Amino acid sequence: MAAVLFVNINGTELYGWQAGLAHGLFFLPNLVRHLFDGDVLFKATNCTTGYHVAWWIATIGSCIGWLVDATFSFMKASVFVGSDKE
């Protein structure tokens, strides 16, 4: 929901490094939106070099964060499910 409200990427606007951080943090939600609607962008097409650097840093960090969170959520669920086997 936040990706729709705050980080809707306009293909004609010039974006700098600050937008690269924001767009990178919301990469996965925007990618999912892009899969359902091809007009939705997950990365700006008109941007600076600073945008590219910040976007990659934020995207990698965001993806690692999602993976770590999913891993710990899975570990908690498997411990909870396996706790009745005593």
PyMOL Python script that loads the backbone (N, CA, C, O; Angstrom):
from pymol import cmd

cmd.read_pdbstr("""\
ATOM      1  N   MET A   1       0.822  -1.184   0.000  1.00  0.00           N
ATOM      2  CA  MET A   1       0.000   0.000   0.000  1.00  0.00           C
ATOM      3  C   MET A   1       0.870   1.253   0.000  1.00  0.00           C
ATOM      4  O   MET A   1       0.578   2.217  -0.707  1.00  0.00           O
ATOM      5  N   ALA A   2       1.943   1.235   0.798  1.00  0.00           N
ATOM      6  CA  ALA A   2       2.825   2.403   0.848  1.00  0.00           C
ATOM      7  C   ALA A   2       3.508   2.637  -0.492  1.00  0.00           C
ATOM      8  O   ALA A   2       3.760   3.779  -0.875  1.00  0.00           O
ATOM      9  N   ALA A   3       3.809   1.551  -1.208  1.00  0.00           N
ATOM     10  CA  ALA A   3       4.441   1.693  -2.523  1.00  0.00           C
ATOM     11  C   ALA A   3       3.532   2.438  -3.482  1.00  0.00           C
ATOM     12  O   ALA A   3       4.009   3.211  -4.312  1.00  0.00           O
ATOM     13  N   VAL A   4       2.241   2.217  -3.381  1.00  0.00           N
ATOM     14  CA  VAL A   4       1.281   2.902  -4.251  1.00  0.00           C
ATOM     15  C   VAL A   4       1.159   4.365  -3.855  1.00  0.00           C
ATOM     16  O   VAL A   4       1.113   5.240  -4.719  1.00  0.00           O
ATOM     17  N   LEU A   5       1.107   4.634  -2.565  1.00  0.00           N
ATOM     18  CA  LEU A   5       0.874   5.999  -2.090  1.00  0.00           C
ATOM     19  C   LEU A   5       2.104   6.894  -2.191  1.00  0.00           C
ATOM     20  O   LEU A   5       1.991   8.051  -2.598  1.00  0.00           O
ATOM     21  N   PHE A   6       3.264   6.382  -1.832  1.00  0.00           N
ATOM     22  CA  PHE A   6       4.438   7.236  -1.672  1.00  0.00           C
ATOM     23  C   PHE A   6       5.501   7.075  -2.753  1.00  0.00           C
ATOM     24  O   PHE A   6       6.262   8.011  -2.995  1.00  0.00           O
ATOM     25  N   VAL A   7       5.576   5.939  -3.400  1.00  0.00           N
ATOM     26  CA  VAL A   7       6.689   5.673  -4.297  1.00  0.00           C
ATOM     27  C   VAL A   7       6.198   5.275  -5.687  1.00  0.00           C
ATOM     28  O   VAL A   7       6.663   4.285  -6.252  1.00  0.00           O
ATOM     29  N   ASN A   8       5.285   6.023  -6.224  1.00  0.00           N
ATOM     30  CA  ASN A   8       4.821   5.786  -7.580  1.00  0.00           C
ATOM     31  C   ASN A   8       5.798   6.477  -8.527  1.00  0.00           C
ATOM     32  O   ASN A   8       5.954   7.696  -8.457  1.00  0.00           O
ATOM     33  N   ILE A   9       6.450   5.739  -9.398  1.00  0.00           N
ATOM     34  CA  ILE A   9       7.537   6.259 -10.227  1.00  0.00           C
ATOM     35  C   ILE A   9       6.985   6.785 -11.544  1.00  0.00           C
ATOM     36  O   ILE A   9       6.278   6.082 -12.266  1.00  0.00           O
ATOM     37  N   ASN A  10       7.324   8.039 -11.841  1.00  0.00           N
ATOM     38  CA  ASN A  10       6.930   8.681 -13.091  1.00  0.00           C
ATOM     39  C   ASN A  10       8.068   8.488 -14.094  1.00  0.00           C
ATOM     40  O   ASN A  10       9.212   8.828 -13.792  1.00  0.00           O
ATOM     41  N   GLY A  11       7.780   7.959 -15.259  1.00  0.00           N
ATOM     42  CA  GLY A  11       8.810   7.655 -16.249  1.00  0.00           C
ATOM     43  C   GLY A  11       9.474   8.866 -16.872  1.00  0.00           C
ATOM     44  O   GLY A  11      10.554   8.733 -17.447  1.00  0.00           O
ATOM     45  N   THR A  12       8.867  10.051 -16.779  1.00  0.00           N
ATOM     46  CA  THR A  12       9.438  11.238 -17.419  1.00  0.00           C
ATOM     47  C   THR A  12      10.160  12.162 -16.450  1.00  0.00           C
ATOM     48  O   THR A  12      10.887  13.055 -16.885  1.00  0.00           O
ATOM     49  N   GLU A  13       9.981  11.972 -15.156  1.00  0.00           N
ATOM     50  CA  GLU A  13      10.597  12.851 -14.160  1.00  0.00           C
ATOM     51  C   GLU A  13      12.052  12.449 -13.917  1.00  0.00           C
ATOM     52  O   GLU A  13      12.379  11.262 -13.918  1.00  0.00           O
ATOM     53  N   LEU A  14      12.929  13.443 -13.708  1.00  0.00           N
ATOM     54  CA  LEU A  14      14.338  13.180 -13.402  1.00  0.00           C
ATOM     55  C   LEU A  14      14.476  12.938 -11.901  1.00  0.00           C
ATOM     56  O   LEU A  14      14.042  13.762 -11.096  1.00  0.00           O
ATOM     57  N   TYR A  15      15.076  11.817 -11.525  1.00  0.00           N
ATOM     58  CA  TYR A  15      15.222  11.444 -10.122  1.00  0.00           C
ATOM     59  C   TYR A  15      16.684  11.473  -9.707  1.00  0.00           C
ATOM     60  O   TYR A  15      17.571  11.139 -10.493  1.00  0.00           O
ATOM     61  N   GLY A  16      16.929  11.879  -8.456  1.00  0.00           N
ATOM     62  CA  GLY A  16      18.267  11.923  -7.878  1.00  0.00           C
ATOM     63  C   GLY A  16      18.474  10.783  -6.889  1.00  0.00           C
ATOM     64  O   GLY A  16      17.685   9.839  -6.837  1.00  0.00           O
ATOM     65  N   TRP A  17      19.551  10.884  -6.103  1.00  0.00           N
ATOM     66  CA  TRP A  17      19.929   9.786  -5.222  1.00  0.00           C
ATOM     67  C   TRP A  17      18.914   9.537  -4.108  1.00  0.00           C
ATOM     68  O   TRP A  17      18.735   8.395  -3.684  1.00  0.00           O
ATOM     69  N   GLN A  18      18.243  10.595  -3.625  1.00  0.00           N
ATOM     70  CA  GLN A  18      17.257  10.403  -2.559  1.00  0.00           C
ATOM     71  C   GLN A  18      16.112   9.512  -3.045  1.00  0.00           C
ATOM     72  O   GLN A  18      15.650   8.628  -2.324  1.00  0.00           O
ATOM     73  N   ALA A  19      15.665   9.757  -4.267  1.00  0.00           N
ATOM     74  CA  ALA A  19      14.605   8.928  -4.839  1.00  0.00           C
ATOM     75  C   ALA A  19      15.109   7.506  -5.070  1.00  0.00           C
ATOM     76  O   ALA A  19      14.344   6.549  -4.955  1.00  0.00           O
ATOM     77  N   GLY A  20      16.390   7.366  -5.392  1.00  0.00           N
ATOM     78  CA  GLY A  20      16.962   6.038  -5.569  1.00  0.00           C
ATOM     79  C   GLY A  20      16.868   5.207  -4.302  1.00  0.00           C
ATOM     80  O   GLY A  20      16.596   4.008  -4.357  1.00  0.00           O
ATOM     81  N   LEU A  21      17.096   5.849  -3.152  1.00  0.00           N
ATOM     82  CA  LEU A  21      16.952   5.143  -1.879  1.00  0.00           C
ATOM     83  C   LEU A  21      15.507   4.706  -1.661  1.00  0.00           C
ATOM     84  O   LEU A  21      15.245   3.563  -1.288  1.00  0.00           O
ATOM     85  N   ALA A  22      14.573   5.623  -1.897  1.00  0.00           N
ATOM     86  CA  ALA A  22      13.159   5.305  -1.688  1.00  0.00           C
ATOM     87  C   ALA A  22      12.687   4.227  -2.655  1.00  0.00           C
ATOM     88  O   ALA A  22      11.989   3.294  -2.258  1.00  0.00           O
ATOM     89  N   HIS A  23      13.065   4.353  -3.919  1.00  0.00           N
ATOM     90  CA  HIS A  23      12.627   3.369  -4.912  1.00  0.00           C
ATOM     91  C   HIS A  23      13.257   2.005  -4.649  1.00  0.00           C
ATOM     92  O   HIS A  23      12.621   0.974  -4.867  1.00  0.00           O
ATOM     93  N   GLY A  24      14.497   1.997  -4.182  1.00  0.00           N
ATOM     94  CA  GLY A  24      15.152   0.730  -3.856  1.00  0.00           C
ATOM     95  C   GLY A  24      14.520   0.039  -2.659  1.00  0.00           C
ATOM     96  O   GLY A  24      14.399  -1.186  -2.637  1.00  0.00           O
ATOM     97  N   LEU A  25      14.114   0.823  -1.659  1.00  0.00           N
ATOM     98  CA  LEU A  25      13.477   0.233  -0.483  1.00  0.00           C
ATOM     99  C   LEU A  25      12.141  -0.410  -0.831  1.00  0.00           C
ATOM    100  O   LEU A  25      11.745  -1.402  -0.219  1.00  0.00           O
ATOM    101  N   PHE A  26      11.453   0.154  -1.808  1.00  0.00           N
ATOM    102  CA  PHE A  26      10.155  -0.379  -2.222  1.00  0.00           C
ATOM    103  C   PHE A  26      10.258  -1.170  -3.523  1.00  0.00           C
ATOM    104  O   PHE A  26       9.284  -1.265  -4.270  1.00  0.00           O
ATOM    105  N   PHE A  27      11.431  -1.737  -3.799  1.00  0.00           N
ATOM    106  CA  PHE A  27      11.641  -2.493  -5.032  1.00  0.00           C
ATOM    107  C   PHE A  27      10.697  -3.685  -5.148  1.00  0.00           C
ATOM    108  O   PHE A  27      10.025  -3.842  -6.167  1.00  0.00           O
ATOM    109  N   LEU A  28      10.637  -4.515  -4.130  1.00  0.00           N
ATOM    110  CA  LEU A  28       9.830  -5.735  -4.220  1.00  0.00           C
ATOM    111  C   LEU A  28       8.333  -5.443  -4.378  1.00  0.00           C
ATOM    112  O   LEU A  28       7.699  -6.057  -5.236  1.00  0.00           O
ATOM    113  N   PRO A  29       7.741  -4.537  -3.593  1.00  0.00           N
ATOM    114  CA  PRO A  29       6.322  -4.236  -3.837  1.00  0.00           C
ATOM    115  C   PRO A  29       6.078  -3.658  -5.231  1.00  0.00           C
ATOM    116  O   PRO A  29       5.088  -3.996  -5.878  1.00  0.00           O
ATOM    117  N   ASN A  30       6.977  -2.790  -5.691  1.00  0.00           N
ATOM    118  CA  ASN A  30       6.801  -2.223  -7.027  1.00  0.00           C
ATOM    119  C   ASN A  30       7.016  -3.271  -8.117  1.00  0.00           C
ATOM    120  O   ASN A  30       6.378  -3.206  -9.168  1.00  0.00           O
ATOM    121  N   LEU A  31       7.898  -4.228  -7.883  1.00  0.00           N
ATOM    122  CA  LEU A  31       8.096  -5.311  -8.849  1.00  0.00           C
ATOM    123  C   LEU A  31       6.831  -6.161  -8.967  1.00  0.00           C
ATOM    124  O   LEU A  31       6.431  -6.535 -10.069  1.00  0.00           O
ATOM    125  N   VAL A  32       6.210  -6.462  -7.838  1.00  0.00           N
ATOM    126  CA  VAL A  32       4.961  -7.230  -7.858  1.00  0.00           C
ATOM    127  C   VAL A  32       3.878  -6.440  -8.593  1.00  0.00           C
ATOM    128  O   VAL A  32       3.133  -7.001  -9.397  1.00  0.00           O
ATOM    129  N   ARG A  33       3.793  -5.137  -8.314  1.00  0.00           N
ATOM    130  CA  ARG A  33       2.824  -4.296  -9.029  1.00  0.00           C
ATOM    131  C   ARG A  33       3.112  -4.301 -10.526  1.00  0.00           C
ATOM    132  O   ARG A  33       2.187  -4.331 -11.338  1.00  0.00           O
ATOM    133  N   HIS A  34       4.400  -4.273 -10.897  1.00  0.00           N
ATOM    134  CA  HIS A  34       4.797  -4.277 -12.307  1.00  0.00           C
ATOM    135  C   HIS A  34       4.382  -5.582 -13.003  1.00  0.00           C
ATOM    136  O   HIS A  34       4.016  -5.571 -14.178  1.00  0.00           O
ATOM    137  N   LEU A  35       4.440  -6.685 -12.285  1.00  0.00           N
ATOM    138  CA  LEU A  35       4.047  -7.969 -12.864  1.00  0.00           C
ATOM    139  C   LEU A  35       2.561  -7.994 -13.232  1.00  0.00           C
ATOM    140  O   LEU A  35       2.170  -8.643 -14.202  1.00  0.00           O
ATOM    141  N   PHE A  36       1.738  -7.287 -12.456  1.00  0.00           N
ATOM    142  CA  PHE A  36       0.302  -7.240 -12.733  1.00  0.00           C
ATOM    143  C   PHE A  36      -0.083  -6.108 -13.673  1.00  0.00           C
ATOM    144  O   PHE A  36      -1.074  -6.205 -14.397  1.00  0.00           O
ATOM    145  N   ASP A  37       0.704  -5.029 -13.660  1.00  0.00           N
ATOM    146  CA  ASP A  37       0.418  -3.868 -14.511  1.00  0.00           C
ATOM    147  C   ASP A  37       1.741  -3.391 -15.098  1.00  0.00           C
ATOM    148  O   ASP A  37       2.546  -2.782 -14.393  1.00  0.00           O
ATOM    149  N   GLY A  38       1.971  -3.655 -16.360  1.00  0.00           N
ATOM    150  CA  GLY A  38       3.239  -3.329 -17.007  1.00  0.00           C
ATOM    151  C   GLY A  38       3.565  -1.850 -17.056  1.00  0.00           C
ATOM    152  O   GLY A  38       4.712  -1.485 -17.313  1.00  0.00           O
ATOM    153  N   ASP A  39       2.576  -0.981 -16.814  1.00  0.00           N
ATOM    154  CA  ASP A  39       2.826   0.460 -16.812  1.00  0.00           C
ATOM    155  C   ASP A  39       3.487   0.940 -15.527  1.00  0.00           C
ATOM    156  O   ASP A  39       4.042   2.038 -15.492  1.00  0.00           O
ATOM    157  N   VAL A  40       3.438   0.137 -14.477  1.00  0.00           N
ATOM    158  CA  VAL A  40       4.057   0.495 -13.196  1.00  0.00           C
ATOM    159  C   VAL A  40       5.549   0.213 -13.286  1.00  0.00           C
ATOM    160  O   VAL A  40       5.959  -0.883 -13.669  1.00  0.00           O
ATOM    161  N   LEU A  41       6.360   1.206 -12.931  1.00  0.00           N
ATOM    162  CA  LEU A  41       7.816   1.052 -12.979  1.00  0.00           C
ATOM    163  C   LEU A  41       8.352   0.653 -11.612  1.00  0.00           C
ATOM    164  O   LEU A  41       7.836   1.104 -10.589  1.00  0.00           O
ATOM    165  N   PHE A  42       9.384  -0.191 -11.583  1.00  0.00           N
ATOM    166  CA  PHE A  42      10.062  -0.512 -10.328  1.00  0.00           C
ATOM    167  C   PHE A  42      11.425   0.168 -10.248  1.00  0.00           C
ATOM    168  O   PHE A  42      12.092   0.109  -9.215  1.00  0.00           O
ATOM    169  N   LYS A  43      11.840   0.814 -11.343  1.00  0.00           N
ATOM    170  CA  LYS A  43      13.069   1.600 -11.376  1.00  0.00           C
ATOM    171  C   LYS A  43      12.862   2.717 -12.388  1.00  0.00           C
ATOM    172  O   LYS A  43      12.292   2.503 -13.458  1.00  0.00           O
ATOM    173  N   ALA A  44      13.333   3.914 -12.037  1.00  0.00           N
ATOM    174  CA  ALA A  44      13.143   5.069 -12.916  1.00  0.00           C
ATOM    175  C   ALA A  44      13.981   4.932 -14.182  1.00  0.00           C
ATOM    176  O   ALA A  44      15.080   4.379 -14.163  1.00  0.00           O
ATOM    177  N   THR A  45      13.444   5.444 -15.273  1.00  0.00           N
ATOM    178  CA  THR A  45      14.159   5.403 -16.546  1.00  0.00           C
ATOM    179  C   THR A  45      14.952   6.680 -16.794  1.00  0.00           C
ATOM    180  O   THR A  45      15.928   6.661 -17.545  1.00  0.00           O
ATOM    181  N   ASN A  46      14.555   7.779 -16.184  1.00  0.00           N
ATOM    182  CA  ASN A  46      15.219   9.070 -16.347  1.00  0.00           C
ATOM    183  C   ASN A  46      15.827   9.448 -15.002  1.00  0.00           C
ATOM    184  O   ASN A  46      15.141  10.007 -14.146  1.00  0.00           O
ATOM    185  N   CYS A  47      17.124   9.143 -14.810  1.00  0.00           N
ATOM    186  CA  CYS A  47      17.719   9.334 -13.495  1.00  0.00           C
ATOM    187  C   CYS A  47      19.219   9.613 -13.601  1.00  0.00           C
ATOM    188  O   CYS A  47      19.821   9.489 -14.668  1.00  0.00           O
ATOM    189  N   THR A  48      19.796   9.989 -12.471  1.00  0.00           N
ATOM    190  CA  THR A  48      21.215  10.329 -12.401  1.00  0.00           C
ATOM    191  C   THR A  48      22.038   9.099 -12.010  1.00  0.00           C
ATOM    192  O   THR A  48      21.487   8.054 -11.661  1.00  0.00           O
ATOM    193  N   THR A  49      23.355   9.241 -12.073  1.00  0.00           N
ATOM    194  CA  THR A  49      24.247   8.166 -11.632  1.00  0.00           C
ATOM    195  C   THR A  49      24.076   7.914 -10.140  1.00  0.00           C
ATOM    196  O   THR A  49      24.115   6.769  -9.689  1.00  0.00           O
ATOM    197  N   GLY A  50      23.885   8.986  -9.377  1.00  0.00           N
ATOM    198  CA  GLY A  50      23.638   8.839  -7.943  1.00  0.00           C
ATOM    199  C   GLY A  50      22.401   8.009  -7.660  1.00  0.00           C
ATOM    200  O   GLY A  50      22.358   7.240  -6.700  1.00  0.00           O
ATOM    201  N   TYR A  51      21.396   8.174  -8.504  1.00  0.00           N
ATOM    202  CA  TYR A  51      20.171   7.372  -8.370  1.00  0.00           C
ATOM    203  C   TYR A  51      20.504   5.893  -8.533  1.00  0.00           C
ATOM    204  O   TYR A  51      20.077   5.067  -7.725  1.00  0.00           O
ATOM    205  N   HIS A  52      21.264   5.555  -9.574  1.00  0.00           N
ATOM    206  CA  HIS A  52      21.607   4.151  -9.822  1.00  0.00           C
ATOM    207  C   HIS A  52      22.356   3.549  -8.636  1.00  0.00           C
ATOM    208  O   HIS A  52      22.053   2.436  -8.207  1.00  0.00           O
ATOM    209  N   VAL A  53      23.329   4.279  -8.111  1.00  0.00           N
ATOM    210  CA  VAL A  53      24.119   3.780  -6.980  1.00  0.00           C
ATOM    211  C   VAL A  53      23.225   3.586  -5.760  1.00  0.00           C
ATOM    212  O   VAL A  53      23.251   2.528  -5.131  1.00  0.00           O
ATOM    213  N   ALA A  54      22.434   4.607  -5.425  1.00  0.00           N
ATOM    214  CA  ALA A  54      21.555   4.522  -4.255  1.00  0.00           C
ATOM    215  C   ALA A  54      20.489   3.445  -4.443  1.00  0.00           C
ATOM    216  O   ALA A  54      20.144   2.737  -3.497  1.00  0.00           O
ATOM    217  N   TRP A  55      19.967   3.321  -5.669  1.00  0.00           N
ATOM    218  CA  TRP A  55      18.933   2.315  -5.936  1.00  0.00           C
ATOM    219  C   TRP A  55      19.487   0.911  -5.718  1.00  0.00           C
ATOM    220  O   TRP A  55      18.830   0.076  -5.096  1.00  0.00           O
ATOM    221  N   TRP A  56      20.687   0.643  -6.224  1.00  0.00           N
ATOM    222  CA  TRP A  56      21.276  -0.686  -6.042  1.00  0.00           C
ATOM    223  C   TRP A  56      21.560  -0.974  -4.575  1.00  0.00           C
ATOM    224  O   TRP A  56      21.302  -2.081  -4.103  1.00  0.00           O
ATOM    225  N   ILE A  57      22.088   0.004  -3.848  1.00  0.00           N
ATOM    226  CA  ILE A  57      22.374  -0.196  -2.420  1.00  0.00           C
ATOM    227  C   ILE A  57      21.088  -0.503  -1.662  1.00  0.00           C
ATOM    228  O   ILE A  57      21.029  -1.458  -0.887  1.00  0.00           O
ATOM    229  N   ALA A  58      20.054   0.313  -1.889  1.00  0.00           N
ATOM    230  CA  ALA A  58      18.787   0.121  -1.181  1.00  0.00           C
ATOM    231  C   ALA A  58      18.084  -1.162  -1.615  1.00  0.00           C
ATOM    232  O   ALA A  58      17.479  -1.844  -0.787  1.00  0.00           O
ATOM    233  N   THR A  59      18.157  -1.497  -2.893  1.00  0.00           N
ATOM    234  CA  THR A  59      17.505  -2.715  -3.386  1.00  0.00           C
ATOM    235  C   THR A  59      18.156  -3.955  -2.789  1.00  0.00           C
ATOM    236  O   THR A  59      17.461  -4.864  -2.335  1.00  0.00           O
ATOM    237  N   ILE A  60      19.474  -4.000  -2.787  1.00  0.00           N
ATOM    238  CA  ILE A  60      20.179  -5.151  -2.209  1.00  0.00           C
ATOM    239  C   ILE A  60      19.885  -5.248  -0.716  1.00  0.00           C
ATOM    240  O   ILE A  60      19.605  -6.331  -0.201  1.00  0.00           O
ATOM    241  N   GLY A  61      19.949  -4.110  -0.024  1.00  0.00           N
ATOM    242  CA  GLY A  61      19.641  -4.105   1.407  1.00  0.00           C
ATOM    243  C   GLY A  61      18.215  -4.535   1.691  1.00  0.00           C
ATOM    244  O   GLY A  61      17.962  -5.288   2.632  1.00  0.00           O
ATOM    245  N   SER A  62      17.289  -4.060   0.886  1.00  0.00           N
ATOM    246  CA  SER A  62      15.880  -4.416   1.058  1.00  0.00           C
ATOM    247  C   SER A  62      15.651  -5.903   0.820  1.00  0.00           C
ATOM    248  O   SER A  62      14.941  -6.554   1.586  1.00  0.00           O
ATOM    249  N   CYS A  63      16.244  -6.439  -0.229  1.00  0.00           N
ATOM    250  CA  CYS A  63      16.082  -7.869  -0.530  1.00  0.00           C
ATOM    251  C   CYS A  63      16.701  -8.734   0.561  1.00  0.00           C
ATOM    252  O   CYS A  63      16.122  -9.751   0.944  1.00  0.00           O
ATOM    253  N   ILE A  64      17.862  -8.347   1.063  1.00  0.00           N
ATOM    254  CA  ILE A  64      18.483  -9.086   2.167  1.00  0.00           C
ATOM    255  C   ILE A  64      17.581  -9.026   3.395  1.00  0.00           C
ATOM    256  O   ILE A  64      17.390 -10.030   4.081  1.00  0.00           O
ATOM    257  N   GLY A  65      17.031  -7.854   3.669  1.00  0.00           N
ATOM    258  CA  GLY A  65      16.117  -7.705   4.802  1.00  0.00           C
ATOM    259  C   GLY A  65      14.890  -8.589   4.683  1.00  0.00           C
ATOM    260  O   GLY A  65      14.480  -9.221   5.656  1.00  0.00           O
ATOM    261  N   TRP A  66      14.299  -8.638   3.490  1.00  0.00           N
ATOM    262  CA  TRP A  66      13.131  -9.497   3.270  1.00  0.00           C
ATOM    263  C   TRP A  66      13.514 -10.967   3.452  1.00  0.00           C
ATOM    264  O   TRP A  66      12.752 -11.729   4.046  1.00  0.00           O
ATOM    265  N   LEU A  67      14.675 -11.372   2.954  1.00  0.00           N
ATOM    266  CA  LEU A  67      15.103 -12.767   3.091  1.00  0.00           C
ATOM    267  C   LEU A  67      15.366 -13.137   4.548  1.00  0.00           C
ATOM    268  O   LEU A  67      14.970 -14.212   4.998  1.00  0.00           O
ATOM    269  N   VAL A  68      16.030 -12.255   5.280  1.00  0.00           N
ATOM    270  CA  VAL A  68      16.305 -12.511   6.697  1.00  0.00           C
ATOM    271  C   VAL A  68      14.996 -12.606   7.468  1.00  0.00           C
ATOM    272  O   VAL A  68      14.816 -13.508   8.285  1.00  0.00           O
ATOM    273  N   ASP A  69      14.087 -11.679   7.210  1.00  0.00           N
ATOM    274  CA  ASP A  69      12.794 -11.699   7.890  1.00  0.00           C
ATOM    275  C   ASP A  69      12.023 -12.978   7.568  1.00  0.00           C
ATOM    276  O   ASP A  69      11.440 -13.593   8.462  1.00  0.00           O
ATOM    277  N   ALA A  70      12.017 -13.376   6.307  1.00  0.00           N
ATOM    278  CA  ALA A  70      11.313 -14.601   5.918  1.00  0.00           C
ATOM    279  C   ALA A  70      11.956 -15.825   6.561  1.00  0.00           C
ATOM    280  O   ALA A  70      11.255 -16.745   6.982  1.00  0.00           O
ATOM    281  N   THR A  71      13.282 -15.843   6.639  1.00  0.00           N
ATOM    282  CA  THR A  71      13.987 -16.969   7.250  1.00  0.00           C
ATOM    283  C   THR A  71      13.643 -17.086   8.725  1.00  0.00           C
ATOM    284  O   THR A  71      13.336 -18.178   9.204  1.00  0.00           O
ATOM    285  N   PHE A  72      13.691 -15.965   9.457  1.00  0.00           N
ATOM    286  CA  PHE A  72      13.379 -16.011  10.883  1.00  0.00           C
ATOM    287  C   PHE A  72      11.907 -16.326  11.120  1.00  0.00           C
ATOM    288  O   PHE A  72      11.571 -17.009  12.088  1.00  0.00           O
ATOM    289  N   SER A  73      11.034 -15.842  10.258  1.00  0.00           N
ATOM    290  CA  SER A  73       9.611 -16.175  10.388  1.00  0.00           C
ATOM    291  C   SER A  73       9.395 -17.666  10.178  1.00  0.00           C
ATOM    292  O   SER A  73       8.615 -18.292  10.895  1.00  0.00           O
ATOM    293  N   PHE A  74      10.087 -18.237   9.192  1.00  0.00           N
ATOM    294  CA  PHE A  74       9.980 -19.672   8.939  1.00  0.00           C
ATOM    295  C   PHE A  74      10.534 -20.464  10.114  1.00  0.00           C
ATOM    296  O   PHE A  74       9.953 -21.473  10.515  1.00  0.00           O
ATOM    297  N   MET A  75      11.664 -20.007  10.670  1.00  0.00           N
ATOM    298  CA  MET A  75      12.267 -20.709  11.801  1.00  0.00           C
ATOM    299  C   MET A  75      11.342 -20.674  13.010  1.00  0.00           C
ATOM    300  O   MET A  75      11.193 -21.679  13.705  1.00  0.00           O
ATOM    301  N   LYS A  76      10.719 -19.526  13.269  1.00  0.00           N
ATOM    302  CA  LYS A  76       9.786 -19.428  14.393  1.00  0.00           C
ATOM    303  C   LYS A  76       8.595 -20.350  14.177  1.00  0.00           C
ATOM    304  O   LYS A  76       8.154 -21.023  15.108  1.00  0.00           O
ATOM    305  N   ALA A  77       8.075 -20.385  12.961  1.00  0.00           N
ATOM    306  CA  ALA A  77       6.918 -21.233  12.666  1.00  0.00           C
ATOM    307  C   ALA A  77       7.273 -22.706  12.801  1.00  0.00           C
ATOM    308  O   ALA A  77       6.474 -23.483  13.324  1.00  0.00           O
ATOM    309  N   SER A  78       8.451 -23.107  12.343  1.00  0.00           N
ATOM    310  CA  SER A  78       8.829 -24.518  12.421  1.00  0.00           C
ATOM    311  C   SER A  78       9.095 -24.931  13.862  1.00  0.00           C
ATOM    312  O   SER A  78       8.814 -26.072  14.228  1.00  0.00           O
ATOM    313  N   VAL A  79       9.625 -24.044  14.685  1.00  0.00           N
ATOM    314  CA  VAL A  79       9.830 -24.353  16.101  1.00  0.00           C
ATOM    315  C   VAL A  79       8.480 -24.486  16.789  1.00  0.00           C
ATOM    316  O   VAL A  79       8.279 -25.388  17.603  1.00  0.00           O
ATOM    317  N   PHE A  80       7.564 -23.597  16.467  1.00  0.00           N
ATOM    318  CA  PHE A  80       6.231 -23.638  17.071  1.00  0.00           C
ATOM    319  C   PHE A  80       5.489 -24.907  16.668  1.00  0.00           C
ATOM    320  O   PHE A  80       4.860 -25.547  17.511  1.00  0.00           O
ATOM    321  N   VAL A  81       5.549 -25.271  15.418  1.00  0.00           N
ATOM    322  CA  VAL A  81       4.854 -26.464  14.931  1.00  0.00           C
ATOM    323  C   VAL A  81       5.494 -27.725  15.506  1.00  0.00           C
ATOM    324  O   VAL A  81       4.789 -28.678  15.838  1.00  0.00           O
ATOM    325  N   GLY A  82       6.807 -27.742  15.625  1.00  0.00           N
ATOM    326  CA  GLY A  82       7.500 -28.923  16.124  1.00  0.00           C
ATOM    327  C   GLY A  82       7.519 -29.040  17.633  1.00  0.00           C
ATOM    328  O   GLY A  82       8.027 -30.036  18.148  1.00  0.00           O
ATOM    329  N   SER A  83       6.991 -28.075  18.370  1.00  0.00           N
ATOM    330  CA  SER A  83       7.093 -28.082  19.824  1.00  0.00           C
ATOM    331  C   SER A  83       6.176 -29.108  20.483  1.00  0.00           C
ATOM    332  O   SER A  83       6.377 -29.434  21.653  1.00  0.00           O
ATOM    333  N   ASP A  84       5.184 -29.623  19.775  1.00  0.00           N
ATOM    334  CA  ASP A  84       4.264 -30.590  20.376  1.00  0.00           C
ATOM    335  C   ASP A  84       4.745 -32.037  20.233  1.00  0.00           C
ATOM    336  O   ASP A  84       3.990 -32.959  20.543  1.00  0.00           O
ATOM    337  N   LYS A  85       5.954 -32.253  19.783  1.00  0.00           N
ATOM    338  CA  LYS A  85       6.472 -33.610  19.552  1.00  0.00           C
ATOM    339  C   LYS A  85       7.367 -34.064  20.695  1.00  0.00           C
ATOM    340  O   LYS A  85       8.475 -34.543  20.456  1.00  0.00           O
ATOM    341  N   GLU A  86       6.909 -33.924  21.925  1.00  0.00           N
ATOM    342  CA  GLU A  86       7.711 -34.353  23.067  1.00  0.00           C
ATOM    343  C   GLU A  86       7.164 -35.606  23.678  1.00  0.00           C
ATOM    344  O   GLU A  86       7.719 -36.110  24.655  1.00  0.00           O
TER     345      GLU A  86
END
""", "prot")
cmd.dss("prot")
cmd.show_as("cartoon", "prot")
cmd.util.cbc("prot")
cmd.orient("prot")
